[in-house]
Amino acid sequence: CSELAFVPHAPDPRRTITMAASTDAAMCAKEGLPPAPAAAAASGGAKPDYVHMSDEEVAEAVKAGALKDHALEKALGDCERAVAVRRRLVEERVGSLDGLPYEGYCYDQINGANCEIVIGYVQIPTGLVGPLTLDNEPVYIPMATTEGCLVASTQRGAKAISEGGGAASVVVKDGITRAPAMLLPTAMAAAQLKLWVEDETNWAAIQEAFNSTTNFGKIKSVSVAVAGRNAFMRVACFSGDAMGMNMISKGCLKVMDLLYEQFPEMRLISISGNYCADKKPAAVNWIEGRGKSVVVEAVIPSAVVKKTLKTSVPALVDVAMRKNLVGSAMAGSVGGNNAHAANIVAAVFLATGQDPAQVIESSNCITLLEAIDSDGEGGPDLHISCSMPSIEVGTVGGGTSLPAQAQCLDIMGVRGASRAPKNPGDNAQKLGRMVAAAVMAGELSLLSALAANELVKAHMQHNRKPQPAASAPAAAASQPPPPPPGATP
């Protein structure tokens, strides 16, 4: 409507629709037929009762334009039936949807919250890694994936870590970020905004404005980057057990109101100016952190390296240095100094209802391996660490409340908001530490497979369905295969 206001003599679309509906109603009356739903509604008739229509009649109403496809759930009052009707319409265009299940899902829960124009749901196999000793506690980590060997390989790493006494972890920083983009009249004005925002005497006012919008969110820092007349204000806030994007966006809008008072000629271009940086590779996340910044480490005795990982400490250290450091440097990678952190992050995210797109920055990781002096015989022990500055997770909101995802969080002991005696945010921080520990387990196992040159052999043996061999002895066929040593890098 706002665009039409600027077009001289633009036809009124409402008048056109009314005229068309009136014509349809008149034609129906002339033929002695009941008016079509759209015509009846437009001509002042009773609102169509889609609830008591057959699925075929509802589908015809959608095809005729009387009912919008996306409004089926509201019109029918039955979300699963709405999906069934929508599938009928889609199948007319793309063919059978028999391979995509739809019955028995929690559509009432996702309607208006998680997905739109729903036609079914996708099933993803979910495996379990554990027990992995983390901070003197056995933990279990669900992983949803279709990549063969990934869960088995991560499990092997978890076994080696636990056999060595377990892993230690810490969250060194916790703050989700948002960076509104603002335009000022001049570059000097943009610079003045930066100076005002970063002036310590104005921090209390900024803090009061932001914190007034939330019970759990607390602003932690703010800084401004200037590019000509453009100013990008990167705000970081503690968001409790939520991942926090909605929380911080609301708080940033309140800070904008404060800035308008000081800089009335400022224009807010976008609440997100890509300096956050959300769902994109970005050096700012790698350097400054975003979400949970986690460090995890473990010491693996040389005997465990030989027995469980089937390699040696010197071989592991060498392949990690040449792959994770030299290879990643040659590729110009930012945050990619690891073997396959994204593999594990993605699988845990899918299992626990996190935002899959945030795997991009959440898998920022540098994996370092060093040989250290051993107290026993058999050569040096292995020290491994993973530093992950931008793991973006939450235990409330988004997909975390869906039944399967909530169950996975239950397995991990971090479902929902933290309750006393825990502090707000403890569940989300523990989830972040468990993600990092799982990544380290996956890194350890894959690097071991690479050091032993076992990766391809393992995938050919365990990630391909063998053809039945008629001559193979039954006894040999009944033998269980050994655990696969590695997953795809």
Salt bridges, closest charged atoms under 4 A:
ASP12 OD1 - ARG14 NE 3.27
ASP49 OD2 - HIS52 ND1 2.60
ASP55 OD1 - ARG81 NE 2.65
GLU60 OE2 - LYS63 NZ 2.93
ASP69 OD1 - ARG86 NE 2.71
GLU73 OE1 - ARG86 NH2 2.93
GLU92 OE1 - LYS63 NZ 3.38
ASP135 OD2 - ARG433 NH1 2.56
GLU137 OE2 - LYS430 NZ 2.99
ASP174 OD1 - LYS292 NZ 3.27
GLU198 OE2 - LYS194 NZ 2.89
ASP278 OD1 - ARG290 NH1 3.00
GLU297 OE1 - HIS383 NE2 2.67
ASP318 OD1 - ARG322 NE 2.81
ASP355 OD2 - LYS279 NZ 2.82
GLU361 OE2 - ARG290 NH1 3.41
GLU392 OE2 - ARG290 NH1 2.94
ASP410 OD2 - ARG415 NH1 2.93
